């Protein structure tokens, strides 16, 4: 496993901005497929049974990442990256949103051991538009992890529409967030759509951010909401079982 530091945040930024489109599983931005996926999209939490102060090392987090077969038959798992979560990561350019400045600043100061990996459901895929699943685990005390999710909600609600400069052309990022009550101890589904010019068609890109105790689980699959939700549920169940001993 290779260690990587602050550059990890760029992966998630590309994810939400549209580095993959979810392939055949994508819904073209309609957001209707996530309610009826073939995989179970729920997972139990550990609040009330686990030590809220417990934290994990990067190596422990890396061992709890999804195996390739949990994403789908024939899936290829890329290299595991370990590092320090020290960015206010989570997609989008929030710098022009004054209302979200305090929330973004606090997120930027958060720290925690981290492990991440990208999966390719089609093992022959190599292009940025090919289907993918991205998973990141971050360890913090449970109260701090809960605060992270609270700030993510605040940021999305304060900055529902943000104007960004992309190579000299203006574009608009549209951000939405909604709770997912059946995933872990707390969870939200974040949706980003980018519009402007000929490059951005407004397709929705999805990321689930949830916590199981003090472990943040961040999962996205581009425009495929169904795959994002099912993969996040698989990831949450694995964290509960492997790190907290949940049944």
Buried (B, 14 or more C-beta within 10 A) or exposed (E): EEEBBEEBBEBBBBBBBBBBBBBEBBBBBEBEBBEEBEBEBBBBBBBEEBEBEBBBEBEBBBBBBBEBEBBBEEBBBEEBBBBBBBBBBBBBBBEEBEEBBEBBEBBEEBEBBBBBBBBBBBEEBEEEEBBBBBBBBBBBBBEBBBBBBBBBBBBBBBBBEBEBEBEEEEBBBBBBBEEBEBBBBBBBBBBBBBBBEEEBEEBBBBBBBBBBBBBBBBBBBBBBBBBBBBBBBBBBBBBBBBBBEBE
